[in-house]
Amino acid sequence: MLYVYFLYMKIHLILITAFIILISGCGKKDIPEPVAEKKQEPVAEKKQVPDNTTVMINYIVSGAGNGKILLAKKGPVARFTMTKVSPDGNDVESIFYADNYLYFYTTGPAGLQPVKVLVIKDIEYRKSFASFFDASEYTKYLNPDGKETICGKECDKFIYKPDGSTFSVYKNKYVLKAAFEGTVITATTFKDNPQIDDNYVNVPPGINFVDITNGQK
């Protein structure tokens, strides 16, 4: 069984006080030559480059879990199709990612209910499905642990020493292997720039996904 973990983001405000020091010189009474003002060079604004990457990755799940995951990412949206293998048969479900939210279905008193939860990018983010294509957000918390080749791609391996979980990351972006809490998730195929239909990865329209972010522990 895979779990998606989220904690509330702690926001720290940093107040910066700037001091301007004016220096005046004493000297002759003659009127000083005017000093040409230095032109301040305009600071170039950092424009956010739109995410146009398209990838498709197949994973196999072993250990505490047993099944498969297909990640299809097209630009800023993604879909995870999970097949859980059990003695009772295979159970297939999908999780969608868009606008920093995960969209999925959960079983409640009224049956199957559509819900969404905000992705929080803290240390626990490494266990989130969204981190599979966004590993650079949390590798800064981890320690380098050599290299590892997964499905033909050379990855940087990281370890989170407090619990021993490890993550093999390709291009400082894609998680191709993750081992935590007894579960091992390993990529078996990696496709760059595959053809992916928009309808496949976009959040299904016309459905009211209830925001349960505040109910996460």
MDTraj code that builds the backbone (N, CA, C; nanometers):
import mdtraj as md
import numpy as np

residues = "MET LEU TYR VAL TYR PHE LEU TYR MET LYS ILE HIS LEU ILE LEU ILE THR ALA PHE ILE ILE LEU ILE SER GLY CYS GLY LYS LYS ASP ILE PRO GLU PRO VAL ALA GLU LYS LYS GLN GLU PRO VAL ALA GLU LYS LYS GLN VAL PRO ASP ASN THR THR VAL MET ILE ASN TYR ILE VAL SER GLY ALA GLY ASN GLY LYS ILE LEU LEU ALA LYS LYS GLY PRO VAL ALA ARG PHE THR MET THR LYS VAL SER PRO ASP GLY ASN ASP VAL GLU SER ILE PHE TYR ALA ASP ASN TYR LEU TYR PHE TYR THR THR GLY PRO ALA GLY LEU GLN PRO VAL LYS VAL LEU VAL ILE LYS ASP ILE GLU TYR ARG LYS SER PHE ALA SER PHE PHE ASP ALA SER GLU TYR THR LYS TYR LEU ASN PRO ASP GLY LYS GLU THR ILE CYS GLY LYS GLU CYS ASP LYS PHE ILE TYR LYS PRO ASP GLY SER THR PHE SER VAL TYR LYS ASN LYS TYR VAL LEU LYS ALA ALA PHE GLU GLY THR VAL ILE THR ALA THR THR PHE LYS ASP ASN PRO GLN ILE ASP ASP ASN TYR VAL ASN VAL PRO PRO GLY ILE ASN PHE VAL ASP ILE THR ASN GLY GLN LYS".split()
xyz = np.array([
    [0.0869, -0.1187, 0.0000],
    [0.0000, 0.0000, 0.0000],
    [0.0900, 0.1229, 0.0000],
    [0.0686, 0.2151, -0.0931],
    [0.1464, 0.3380, -0.0979],
    [0.0693, 0.4481, -0.0279],
    [0.1417, 0.5325, 0.0382],
    [0.0797, 0.6444, 0.1085],
    [0.1424, 0.7745, 0.0593],
    [0.0565, 0.8809, 0.0527],
    [0.1037, 1.0140, 0.0144],
    [0.1039, 1.0999, 0.1390],
    [0.2228, 1.1499, 0.1734],
    [0.2375, 1.2220, 0.2988],
    [0.2540, 1.3714, 0.2714],
    [0.1829, 1.4502, 0.3526],
    [0.1958, 1.5945, 0.3410],
    [0.1957, 1.6580, 0.4804],
    [0.2801, 1.7551, 0.5030],
    [0.2813, 1.8337, 0.6259],
    [0.2598, 1.9789, 0.5881],
    [0.2101, 2.0578, 0.6877],
    [0.1908, 2.1987, 0.6589],
    [0.3257, 2.2676, 0.6406],
    [0.3302, 2.3551, 0.5406],
    [0.4523, 2.4318, 0.5154],
    [0.4677, 2.5403, 0.6196],
    [0.5868, 2.5469, 0.6818],
    [0.6155, 2.6532, 0.7783],
    [0.6781, 2.7702, 0.7026],
    [0.6099, 2.8832, 0.7087],
    [0.6560, 3.0001, 0.6328],
    [0.7293, 3.0957, 0.7267],
    [0.8530, 3.1251, 0.6956],
    [0.9341, 3.2143, 0.7774],
    [0.9516, 3.3471, 0.7037],
    [0.9170, 3.4550, 0.7683],
    [0.9345, 3.5883, 0.7111],
    [1.0661, 3.6475, 0.7581],
    [1.1469, 3.6942, 0.6647],
    [1.2767, 3.7545, 0.6991],
    [1.2684, 3.9033, 0.6711],
    [1.2875, 3.9844, 0.7753],
    [1.2822, 4.1303, 0.7619],
    [1.4236, 4.1824, 0.7434],
    [1.4449, 4.2566, 0.6354],
    [1.5777, 4.3096, 0.6050],
    [1.5723, 4.4619, 0.6111],
    [1.6593, 4.5224, 0.6936],
    [1.6666, 4.6683, 0.7063],
    [1.7892, 4.7199, 0.6339],
    [1.7674, 4.8160, 0.5434],
    [1.8792, 4.8706, 0.4649],
    [1.9171, 5.0066, 0.5211],
    [2.0497, 5.0341, 0.5382],
    [2.1003, 5.1616, 0.5865],
    [2.1731, 5.2343, 0.4733],
    [2.1441, 5.3599, 0.4567],
    [2.2097, 5.4420, 0.3555],
    [2.3028, 5.5393, 0.4273],
    [2.4319, 5.5359, 0.3962],
    [2.5314, 5.6216, 0.4616],
    [2.5682, 5.7349, 0.3681],
    [2.5456, 5.8565, 0.4152],
    [2.5794, 5.9738, 0.3356],
    [2.7122, 6.0296, 0.3850],
    [2.8056, 6.0466, 0.2953],
    [2.9383, 6.0979, 0.3311],
    [2.9553, 6.2354, 0.2702],
    [2.9814, 6.3322, 0.3535],
    [3.0044, 6.4688, 0.3035],
    [3.1464, 6.5094, 0.3383],
    [3.2129, 6.5770, 0.2468],
    [3.3528, 6.6159, 0.2685],
    [3.3648, 6.7633, 0.3044],
    [3.4678, 6.7926, 0.3843],
    [3.4969, 6.9313, 0.4207],
    [3.6207, 6.9740, 0.3436],
    [3.6234, 7.0924, 0.2985],
    [3.7402, 7.1378, 0.2238],
    [3.7298, 7.2842, 0.1929],
    [3.7766, 7.3252, 0.0754],
    [3.7762, 7.4643, 0.0354],
    [3.6341, 7.5129, 0.0173],
    [3.6215, 7.6437, 0.0203],
    [3.4900, 7.7030, 0.0052],
    [3.4466, 7.7081, -0.1399],
    [3.5414, 7.6727, -0.2294],
    [3.5052, 7.6770, -0.3699],
    [3.3904, 7.5806, -0.3977],
    [3.3105, 7.6186, -0.4946],
    [3.1990, 7.5330, -0.5323],
    [3.2552, 7.4098, -0.6003],
    [3.2250, 7.2915, -0.5520],
    [3.2821, 7.1696, -0.6099],
    [3.2259, 7.1416, -0.7481],
    [3.3076, 7.0717, -0.8275],
    [3.2635, 7.0305, -0.9605],
    [3.1478, 6.9314, -0.9451],
    [3.0482, 6.9465, -1.0245],
    [2.9378, 6.8502, -1.0145],
    [2.9854, 6.7097, -1.0497],
    [2.9426, 6.6142, -0.9712],
    [2.9793, 6.4752, -0.9930],
    [2.8675, 6.4062, -1.0711],
    [2.9089, 6.3446, -1.1771],
    [2.8091, 6.2762, -1.2609],
    [2.7519, 6.1564, -1.1857],
    [2.6227, 6.1483, -1.1860],
    [2.5576, 6.0362, -1.1179],
    [2.5802, 5.9069, -1.1955],
    [2.6054, 5.8010, -1.1183],
    [2.6218, 5.6694, -1.1799],
    [2.4852, 5.6141, -1.2166],
    [2.4771, 5.5749, -1.3394],
    [2.3515, 5.5176, -1.3839],
    [2.3363, 5.3762, -1.3304],
    [2.2253, 5.3541, -1.2688],
    [2.1991, 5.2212, -1.2147],
    [2.1535, 5.1285, -1.3262],
    [2.2289, 5.0210, -1.3398],
    [2.1956, 4.9248, -1.4442],
    [2.0650, 4.8533, -1.4084],
    [1.9772, 4.8436, -1.5030],
    [1.8509, 4.7734, -1.4740],
    [1.8770, 4.6270, -1.4428],
    [1.8080, 4.5784, -1.3408],
    [1.8217, 4.4380, -1.3025],
    [1.7275, 4.3547, -1.3875],
    [1.7863, 4.2596, -1.4529],
    [1.7047, 4.1737, -1.5396],
    [1.6147, 4.0848, -1.4563],
    [1.4876, 4.0856, -1.4877],
    [1.3927, 4.0021, -1.4148],
    [1.4079, 3.8572, -1.4582],
    [1.4014, 3.7703, -1.3582],
    [1.4083, 3.6275, -1.3878],
    [1.2705, 3.5800, -1.4326],
    [1.2648, 3.5457, -1.5579],
    [1.1372, 3.4989, -1.6107],
    [1.1262, 3.3480, -1.5895],
    [1.0114, 3.3096, -1.5418],
    [0.9878, 3.1679, -1.5181],
    [0.9658, 3.0975, -1.6510],
    [1.0528, 3.0018, -1.6774],
    [1.0447, 2.9280, -1.8025],
    [0.9326, 2.8248, -1.7915],
    [0.8413, 2.8264, -1.8868],
    [0.7312, 2.7291, -1.8794],
    [0.7839, 2.5865, -1.8914],
    [0.7203, 2.4960, -1.8201],
    [0.7608, 2.3563, -1.8199],
    [0.6941, 2.2857, -1.9378],
    [0.7756, 2.2510, -2.0372],
    [0.7217, 2.1830, -2.1543],
    [0.7713, 2.0380, -2.1668],
    [0.8366, 1.9886, -2.0621],
    [0.8923, 1.8535, -2.0692],
    [0.7812, 1.7485, -2.0702],
    [0.8052, 1.6438, -2.1460],
    [0.7106, 1.5333, -2.1548],
    [0.7868, 1.4036, -2.1318],
    [0.7444, 1.3269, -2.0328],
    [0.8104, 1.1995, -2.0036],
    [0.7050, 1.0949, -1.9684],
    [0.7449, 0.9697, -1.9845],
    [0.6603, 0.8588, -1.9417],
    [0.7516, 0.7549, -1.8770],
    [0.7230, 0.7221, -1.7510],
    [0.8087, 0.6314, -1.6751],
    [0.7233, 0.5198, -1.6166],
    [0.7688, 0.3975, -1.6352],
    [0.7057, 0.2816, -1.5724],
    [0.7872, 0.2405, -1.4504],
    [0.7185, 0.2134, -1.3405],
    [0.7837, 0.1695, -1.2171],
    [0.7251, 0.0355, -1.1741],
    [0.8071, -0.0420, -1.1040],
    [0.7587, -0.1614, -1.0368],
    [0.7725, -0.1397, -0.8868],
    [0.6728, -0.1819, -0.8114],
    [0.6699, -0.1620, -0.6662],
    [0.6890, -0.2970, -0.5987],
    [0.7830, -0.3026, -0.5053],
    [0.8090, -0.4278, -0.4336],
    [0.8304, -0.3975, -0.2859],
    [0.8496, -0.5023, -0.2090],
    [0.8673, -0.4837, -0.0650],
    [0.7331, -0.4795, 0.0045],
    [0.7097, -0.3711, 0.0798],
    [0.5836, -0.3580, 0.1533],
    [0.4649, -0.3427, 0.0591],
    [0.4915, -0.2950, -0.0638],
    [0.3862, -0.2826, -0.1633],
    [0.4104, -0.3810, -0.2755],
    [0.3105, -0.4030, -0.3583],
    [0.3243, -0.4962, -0.4692],
    [0.2387, -0.4456, -0.5842],
    [0.3044, -0.3977, -0.6903],
    [0.2268, -0.3472, -0.8018],
    [0.3114, -0.2717, -0.9020],
    [0.2452, -0.1840, -0.9776],
    [0.3122, -0.1062, -1.0823],
    [0.2586, 0.0372, -1.0791],
    [0.3426, 0.1299, -1.1290],
    [0.3016, 0.2696, -1.1419],
    [0.3427, 0.3178, -1.2808],
    [0.2533, 0.3869, -1.3487],
    [0.2858, 0.4525, -1.4747],
    [0.2736, 0.6025, -1.4539],
    [0.3847, 0.6740, -1.4708],
    [0.3849, 0.8201, -1.4628],
    [0.3852, 0.8759, -1.6034],
    [0.2848, 0.9573, -1.6350],
    [0.2783, 1.0280, -1.7621],
    [0.2747, 1.1772, -1.7314],
    [0.3779, 1.2493, -1.7725],
    [0.3871, 1.3933, -1.7443],
    [0.3943, 1.4694, -1.8749],
    [0.3089, 1.5698, -1.8867],
    [0.3099, 1.6553, -2.0051],
    [0.3037, 1.7999, -1.9606],
    [0.4171, 1.8691, -1.9719],
    [0.4227, 2.0073, -1.9254],
    [0.3989, 2.0142, -1.7761],
    [0.3103, 2.1016, -1.7303],
    [0.2893, 2.1200, -1.5861],
    [0.1892, 2.0241, -1.5228],
    [0.1356, 1.9284, -1.5995],
    [0.0370, 1.8355, -1.5446],
    [0.0879, 1.6925, -1.5567],
    [0.0317, 1.6043, -1.4753],
    [0.0772, 1.4656, -1.4760],
    [-0.0340, 1.3737, -1.4286],
    [-0.0170, 1.2452, -1.4608],
    [-0.1105, 1.1429, -1.4157],
    [-0.0310, 1.0203, -1.3706],
    [-0.0692, 0.9674, -1.2570],
    [-0.0107, 0.8441, -1.2059],
    [-0.1187, 0.7364, -1.2095],
    [-0.0930, 0.6308, -1.2839],
    [-0.1850, 0.5179, -1.2876],
    [-0.1213, 0.4034, -1.2105],
    [-0.1860, 0.3614, -1.1031],
    [-0.1295, 0.2610, -1.0132],
    [-0.2090, 0.1318, -1.0210],
    [-0.1360, 0.0231, -1.0356],
    [-0.1968, -0.1096, -1.0344],
    [-0.1468, -0.1828, -0.9109],
    [-0.2362, -0.2072, -0.8171],
    [-0.1999, -0.2777, -0.6938],
    [-0.2378, -0.4242, -0.7074],
    [-0.1402, -0.5097, -0.6883],
    [-0.1613, -0.6533, -0.7021],
    [-0.1894, -0.7126, -0.5650],
    [-0.2991, -0.7876, -0.5537],
    [-0.3363, -0.8517, -0.4281],
    [-0.3968, -0.9883, -0.4578],
    [-0.4106, -1.0736, -0.3575],
    [-0.4721, -1.2053, -0.3802],
    [-0.6138, -1.1967, -0.4359],
    [-0.6806, -1.0821, -0.4082],
    [-0.8177, -1.0656, -0.4559],
    [-0.8246, -1.0142, -0.5994],
    [-0.7093, -0.9864, -0.6591],
    [-0.7075, -0.9336, -0.7954],
    [-0.6384, -0.7990, -0.8019],
    [-0.6319, -0.7433, -0.9209],
    [-0.5646, -0.6159, -0.9421],
    [-0.6611, -0.4988, -0.9239],
    [-0.6132, -0.3959, -0.8558],
    [-0.6915, -0.2743, -0.8329],
    [-0.6189, -0.1586, -0.9002],
    [-0.6867, -0.0929, -0.9946],
    [-0.6248, 0.0159, -1.0705],
    [-0.6889, 0.1482, -1.0309],
    [-0.6050, 0.2477, -1.0030],
    [-0.6562, 0.3812, -0.9726],
    [-0.5598, 0.4860, -1.0253],
    [-0.6095, 0.6078, -1.0422],
    [-0.5274, 0.7160, -1.0966],
    [-0.5257, 0.8358, -1.0030],
    [-0.4117, 0.9026, -1.0002],
    [-0.3953, 1.0290, -0.9288],
    [-0.3488, 1.1320, -1.0312],
    [-0.4106, 1.2490, -1.0302],
    [-0.3747, 1.3554, -1.1234],
    [-0.3013, 1.4674, -1.0488],
    [-0.2126, 1.5360, -1.1200],
    [-0.1400, 1.6495, -1.0613],
    [-0.1586, 1.7715, -1.1503],
    [-0.1988, 1.8842, -1.0886],
    [-0.2126, 2.0110, -1.1606],
    [-0.2215, 2.1245, -1.0602],
    [-0.1630, 2.2381, -1.0939],
    [-0.1727, 2.3584, -1.0096],
    [-0.1299, 2.3320, -0.8657],
    [-0.0275, 2.2484, -0.8492],
    [0.0277, 2.2154, -0.7173],
    [-0.0711, 2.1392, -0.6281],
    [-0.1669, 2.0723, -0.6891],
    [-0.2618, 1.9877, -0.6168],
    [-0.2557, 1.8454, -0.6720],
    [-0.2803, 1.7490, -0.5859],
    [-0.3033, 1.6118, -0.6269],
    [-0.4536, 1.5849, -0.6217],
    [-0.5071, 1.5281, -0.7291],
    [-0.6499, 1.4986, -0.7405],
    [-0.6681, 1.3469, -0.7449],
    [-0.7561, 1.2959, -0.6600],
    [-0.7770, 1.1517, -0.6576],
    [-0.9138, 1.1207, -0.5967],
    [-0.9443, 0.9918, -0.5888],
    [-1.0719, 0.9479, -0.5330],
    [-1.0461, 0.8684, -0.4058],
    [-1.1291, 0.8900, -0.3068],
    [-1.1177, 0.8152, -0.1821],
    [-1.2542, 0.7581, -0.1459],
    [-1.2552, 0.6548, -0.0673],
    [-1.3811, 0.5923, -0.0273],
    [-1.4268, 0.6489, 0.1065],
    [-1.5472, 0.7031, 0.1085],
    [-1.6034, 0.7607, 0.2303],
    [-1.7396, 0.7034, 0.2595],
    [-1.8102, 0.7627, 0.3548],
    [-1.9443, 0.7132, 0.3910],
    [-2.0412, 0.7109, 0.2728],
    [-2.0222, 0.8053, 0.1807],
    [-2.1125, 0.8130, 0.0653],
    [-2.0594, 0.7357, -0.0551],
    [-1.9542, 0.6573, -0.0326],
    [-1.8957, 0.5833, -0.1442],
    [-1.7709, 0.6518, -0.1967],
    [-1.7491, 0.6427, -0.3264],
    [-1.6304, 0.7004, -0.3881],
    [-1.6438, 0.8522, -0.3935],
    [-1.5459, 0.9234, -0.3373],
    [-1.5533, 1.0692, -0.3293],
    [-1.4303, 1.1319, -0.3941],
    [-1.4497, 1.2317, -0.4833],
    [-1.3366, 1.3020, -0.5445],
    [-1.2812, 1.4073, -0.4483],
    [-1.1507, 1.4034, -0.4236],
    [-1.0877, 1.4995, -0.3321],
    [-0.9583, 1.5497, -0.3938],
    [-0.9067, 1.6597, -0.3384],
    [-0.7777, 1.7124, -0.3797],
    [-0.7030, 1.7587, -0.2557],
    [-0.5693, 1.7565, -0.2647],
    [-0.4872, 1.7979, -0.1511],
    [-0.3686, 1.8779, -0.2032],
    [-0.3365, 1.9866, -0.1341],
    [-0.2264, 2.0733, -0.1737],
    [-0.0929, 2.0041, -0.1492],
    [-0.0024, 2.0156, -0.2450],
    [0.1311, 1.9575, -0.2313],
    [0.2170, 2.0505, -0.1465],
    [0.2676, 2.0010, -0.0344],
    [0.3533, 2.0789, 0.0545],
    [0.4975, 2.0346, 0.0339],
    [0.5845, 2.1267, -0.0044],
    [0.7214, 2.0912, -0.0402],
    [0.8170, 2.1076, 0.0779],
    [0.7988, 2.0205, 0.1784],
    [0.8910, 2.0178, 0.2909],
    [0.9676, 1.8859, 0.2855],
    [1.0309, 1.8450, 0.3947],
    [1.1123, 1.7244, 0.3932],
    [1.0289, 1.5998, 0.3619],
    [0.9020, 1.5978, 0.4014],
    [0.8169, 1.4828, 0.3730],
    [0.7743, 1.4761, 0.2260],
    [0.8035, 1.5820, 0.1521],
    [0.7682, 1.5867, 0.0097],
    [0.8323, 1.4720, -0.0680],
    [0.9438, 1.4200, -0.0161],
    [1.0136, 1.3116, -0.0860],
    [0.9261, 1.1870, -0.0992],
    [0.8231, 1.1734, -0.0162],
    [0.7343, 1.0577, -0.0215],
    [0.6080, 1.0845, -0.1036],
    [0.6025, 1.2009, -0.1648],
    [0.4846, 1.2367, -0.2429],
    [0.5004, 1.1923, -0.3881],
    [0.3916, 1.1575, -0.4529],
    [0.3970, 1.1211, -0.5935],
    [0.4503, 1.2361, -0.6790],
    [0.4153, 1.3600, -0.6451],
    [0.4597, 1.4744, -0.7245],
    [0.6118, 1.4868, -0.7266],
    [0.6787, 1.4363, -0.6227],
    [0.8245, 1.4483, -0.6168],
    [0.8937, 1.3582, -0.7179],
    [0.8214, 1.2654, -0.7820],
    [0.8817, 1.1761, -0.8796],
    [0.9412, 1.2525, -0.9973],
    [0.8874, 1.3733, -1.0263],
    [0.9423, 1.4522, -1.1364],
    [0.9883, 1.5904, -1.0884],
    [1.0075, 1.6036, -0.9585],
    [1.0417, 1.7340, -0.9006],
    [1.1371, 1.7152, -0.7833],
    [1.2342, 1.6258, -0.7970],
    [1.3193, 1.5866, -0.6845],
    [1.4089, 1.6986, -0.6341],
    [1.4392, 1.7966, -0.7175],
    [1.5303, 1.9037, -0.6753],
    [1.4757, 1.9830, -0.5573],
    [1.3451, 1.9717, -0.5316],
    [1.2856, 2.0446, -0.4202],
    [1.3281, 1.9883, -0.2847],
    [1.3730, 1.8633, -0.2789],
    [1.4051, 1.8066, -0.1476],
    [1.5439, 1.7429, -0.1382],
    [1.6164, 1.7292, -0.2494],
    [1.7495, 1.6691, -0.2413],
    [1.8452, 1.7526, -0.1571],
    [1.8138, 1.8807, -0.1396],
    [1.8980, 1.9664, -0.0550],
    [1.8954, 1.9206, 0.0910],
    [1.7937, 1.8447, 0.1289],
    [1.7850, 1.7935, 0.2655],
    [1.8601, 1.6611, 0.2827],
    [1.9052, 1.6024, 0.1721],
    [1.9625, 1.4683, 0.1757],
    [2.1139, 1.4717, 0.1593],
    [2.1770, 1.3580, 0.1825],
    [2.3213, 1.3451, 0.1679],
    [2.3540, 1.2644, 0.0429],
    [2.4530, 1.3102, -0.0375],
    [2.4935, 1.2324, -0.1556],
    [2.5428, 1.0943, -0.1143],
    [2.5113, 0.9943, -0.1971],
    [2.5484, 0.8566, -0.1641],
    [2.5945, 0.7815, -0.2895],
    [2.6715, 0.8519, -0.3747],
    [2.7274, 0.7884, -0.4932],
    [2.6366, 0.7956, -0.6149],
    [2.6619, 0.7060, -0.7078],
    [2.5872, 0.7001, -0.8340],
    [2.5197, 0.5646, -0.8472],
    [2.4167, 0.5603, -0.9294],
    [2.3482, 0.4350, -0.9566],
    [2.2821, 0.4443, -1.0936],
    [2.2907, 0.3384, -1.1713],
    [2.2298, 0.3361, -1.3040],
    [2.0970, 0.2615, -1.2973],
    [1.9902, 0.3323, -1.3365],
    [1.8557, 0.2750, -1.3362],
    [1.8007, 0.2835, -1.4782],
    [1.7571, 0.1727, -1.5326],
    [1.7056, 0.1598, -1.6699],
    [1.7878, 0.2408, -1.7706],
    [1.9206, 0.2280, -1.7588],
    [2.0126, 0.2907, -1.8531],
    [2.0445, 0.4360, -1.8266],
    [1.9927, 0.4949, -1.7190],
    [2.0168, 0.6354, -1.6878],
    [2.1043, 0.6458, -1.5629],
    [2.2129, 0.7232, -1.5724],
    [2.2989, 0.7421, -1.4563],
    [2.2337, 0.8409, -1.3599],
    [2.2143, 0.7975, -1.2385],
    [2.1444, 0.8779, -1.1381],
    [2.2378, 0.9139, -1.0234],
    [2.2119, 1.0270, -0.9623],
    [2.2759, 1.0628, -0.8355],
    [2.1934, 0.9999, -0.7236],
    [2.2623, 0.9295, -0.6351],
    [2.1928, 0.8627, -0.5253],
    [2.2027, 0.9470, -0.3989],
    [2.0920, 0.9589, -0.3284],
    [2.0862, 1.0369, -0.2053],
    [2.0312, 0.9499, -0.0933],
    [2.0705, 0.9841, 0.0289],
    [2.0189, 0.9126, 0.1453],
    [1.9704, 1.0126, 0.2491],
    [1.8593, 0.9807, 0.3111],
    [1.8095, 1.0605, 0.4231],
    [1.8473, 0.9840, 0.5496],
    [1.9536, 1.0276, 0.6146],
    [2.0140, 0.9503, 0.7230],
    [1.9227, 0.9223, 0.8423],
    [1.8330, 1.0148, 0.8801],
    [1.7475, 0.9850, 0.9962],
    [1.6676, 0.8551, 0.9846],
    [1.6249, 0.8180, 0.8639],
    [1.5468, 0.6945, 0.8515],
    [1.6056, 0.5970, 0.7496],
    [1.7175, 0.6341, 0.6853],
    [1.7838, 0.5438, 0.5924],
    [1.7191, 0.5327, 0.4559],
    [1.6182, 0.6136, 0.4256],
    [1.5540, 0.6071, 0.2944],
    [1.6498, 0.6592, 0.1873],
    [1.6421, 0.6016, 0.0674],
    [1.7320, 0.6391, -0.0409],
    [1.6531, 0.6751, -0.1663],
    [1.7142, 0.7618, -0.2493],
    [1.6486, 0.8102, -0.3710],
    [1.7536, 0.8251, -0.4800],
    [1.7302, 0.7633, -0.5945],
    [1.8191, 0.7761, -0.7096],
    [1.7522, 0.8699, -0.8093],
    [1.8203, 0.9819, -0.8390],
    [1.7583, 1.0922, -0.9126],
    [1.8320, 1.1162, -1.0442],
    [1.7582, 1.1237, -1.1527],
    [1.8127, 1.1491, -1.2861],
    [1.7936, 1.2957, -1.3220],
    [1.9031, 1.3605, -1.3636],
    [1.9016, 1.5020, -1.4027],
    [1.8540, 1.5927, -1.2897],
    [1.8768, 1.5511, -1.1655],
    [1.8321, 1.6280, -1.0481],
    [1.6838, 1.6601, -1.0560],
    [1.6078, 1.5704, -1.1149],
    [1.4665, 1.5984, -1.1387],
    [1.3783, 1.4752, -1.1203],
    [1.4126, 1.3674, -1.1902],
    [1.3256, 1.2500, -1.1920],
    [1.3760, 1.1423, -1.0957],
    [1.2872, 1.0987, -1.0075],
    [1.3210, 0.9890, -0.9167],
    [1.3015, 0.8577, -0.9919],
    [1.4106, 0.7832, -1.0125],
    [1.4009, 0.6556, -1.0825],
    [1.4059, 0.5372, -0.9868],
    [1.4405, 0.5644, -0.8612],
    [1.4323, 0.4593, -0.7598],
    [1.4168, 0.5239, -0.6235],
    [1.3257, 0.4723, -0.5447],
    [1.3033, 0.5216, -0.4088],
    [1.2805, 0.4030, -0.3173],
    [1.3455, 0.4062, -0.2018],
    [1.3279, 0.2996, -0.1025],
    [1.3026, 0.3642, 0.0322],
    [1.1817, 0.3481, 0.0844],
    [1.1475, 0.4055, 0.2142],
    [1.0359, 0.3245, 0.2781],
    [1.0439, 0.3122, 0.4109],
    [0.9413, 0.2442, 0.4896],
    [0.9086, 0.1049, 0.4351],
    [1.0113, 0.0344, 0.3905],
    [0.9923, -0.1023, 0.3445],
    [0.9443, -0.1173, 0.2016],
    [0.9143, -0.0067, 0.1355],
    [0.8676, -0.0107, -0.0034],
    [0.9804, 0.0318, -0.0974],
    [0.9958, -0.0405, -0.2080],
    [1.0954, -0.0057, -0.3096],
    [1.0229, 0.0200, -0.4414],
    [1.0463, 0.1383, -0.4988],
    [0.9838, 0.1778, -0.6247],
    [1.0966, 0.1981, -0.7257],
    [1.0987, 0.1187, -0.8315],
    [1.2095, 0.1208, -0.9269],
    [1.1583, 0.1385, -1.0691],
    [1.2167, 0.2341, -1.1411],
    [1.1785, 0.2554, -1.2805],
    [1.2282, 0.1403, -1.3673],
    [1.1443, 0.0969, -1.4605],
    [1.1833, -0.0088, -1.5546],
    [1.1997, 0.0446, -1.6965],
    [1.1282, 0.1511, -1.7301],
    [1.1450, 0.2168, -1.8602],
    [1.1346, 0.3673, -1.8415],
    [1.2063, 0.4420, -1.9258],
    [1.2036, 0.5876, -1.9224],
    [1.1970, 0.6368, -2.0664],
    [1.0913, 0.7105, -2.0994],
    [1.0743, 0.7627, -2.2348],
    [1.0748, 0.9150, -2.2334],
    [1.1653, 0.9732, -2.3131],
    [1.1689, 1.1188, -2.3316],
    [1.0780, 1.1577, -2.4471],
    [1.0054, 1.2674, -2.4293],
    [0.9229, 1.3261, -2.5351],
    [0.8270, 1.2268, -2.6022],
    [0.7548, 1.1469, -2.5255],
    [0.6557, 1.0581, -2.5884],
    [0.5309, 1.1376, -2.6271],
    [0.4506, 1.0816, -2.7132],
    [0.3230, 1.1426, -2.7501],
    [0.2209, 1.1104, -2.6415],
    [0.1695, 1.2146, -2.5757],
    [0.0712, 1.1957, -2.4687],
    [-0.0500, 1.2832, -2.4980],
    [-0.1655, 1.2240, -2.4985],
    [-0.2891, 1.2982, -2.5239],
    [-0.3239, 1.3853, -2.4039],
    [-0.3655, 1.5097, -2.4301],
    [-0.4005, 1.6022, -2.3216],
    [-0.5106, 1.5456, -2.2327],
    [-0.6079, 1.4814, -2.2922],
    [-0.7202, 1.4286, -2.2147],
    [-0.6761, 1.3200, -2.1165],
    [-0.5641, 1.2564, -2.1455],
    [-0.5172, 1.1495, -2.0582],
    [-0.4583, 1.2043, -1.9284],
    [-0.3861, 1.3177, -1.9375],
    [-0.3173, 1.3702, -1.8195],
    [-0.3934, 1.4814, -1.7483],
    [-0.4858, 1.5467, -1.8156],
    [-0.5584, 1.6562, -1.7523],
    [-0.6579, 1.6049, -1.6481],
    [-0.6812, 1.6862, -1.5446],
    [-0.7799, 1.6527, -1.4421],
    [-0.9178, 1.6400, -1.5079],
    [-0.9910, 1.5331, -1.4811],
    [-1.1236, 1.5158, -1.5437],
    [-1.2129, 1.6366, -1.5173],
    [-1.2724, 1.6942, -1.6212],
    [-1.3558, 1.8141, -1.6040],
    [-1.4924, 1.7805, -1.5466],
    [-1.5558, 1.8855, -1.4940],
    [-1.6933, 1.8711, -1.4464],
    [-1.7087, 1.7949, -1.3172],
    [-1.5979, 1.7743, -1.2430],
    [-1.6052, 1.7013, -1.1163],
    [-1.5654, 1.7949, -1.0027],
    [-1.6413, 1.7950, -0.8966],
    [-1.6115, 1.8782, -0.7803],
    [-1.5176, 1.8029, -0.6861],
    [-1.3892, 1.8335, -0.6948],
    [-1.2910, 1.7724, -0.6058],
    [-1.2848, 1.8541, -0.4763],
    [-1.3241, 1.7953, -0.3664],
    [-1.3273, 1.8650, -0.2376],
    [-1.1850, 1.8790, -0.1829],
    [-1.1502, 2.0003, -0.1429],
    [-1.0162, 2.0265, -0.0888],
    [-1.0082, 1.9744, 0.0548],
    [-0.9240, 1.8745, 0.0791],
    [-0.9097, 1.8179, 0.2133],
    [-0.7734, 1.8512, 0.2726],
    [-0.7064, 1.9544, 0.2191],
    [-0.5738, 1.9909, 0.2667],
    [-0.5706, 2.0142, 0.4167],
    [-0.6685, 2.0872, 0.4696],
    [-0.6699, 2.1204, 0.6109],
    [-0.6926, 1.9992, 0.7004],
    [-0.7363, 1.8895, 0.6427],
    [-0.7589, 1.7697, 0.7217],
    [-0.6395, 1.6780, 0.7269],
    [-0.5301, 1.7143, 0.6557],
    [-0.4106, 1.6299, 0.6558],
    [-0.3331, 1.6480, 0.7840],
    [-0.2782, 1.5408, 0.8364],
    [-0.1978, 1.5438, 0.9565],
    [-0.0507, 1.5259, 0.9226],
])
top = md.Topology()
chain = top.add_chain()
for i, resn in enumerate(residues, 1):
    res = top.add_residue(resn, chain, resSeq=i)
    for name in ("N", "CA", "C"):
        top.add_atom(name, md.element.get_by_symbol(name[0]), res)
traj = md.Trajectory(xyz[None], top)
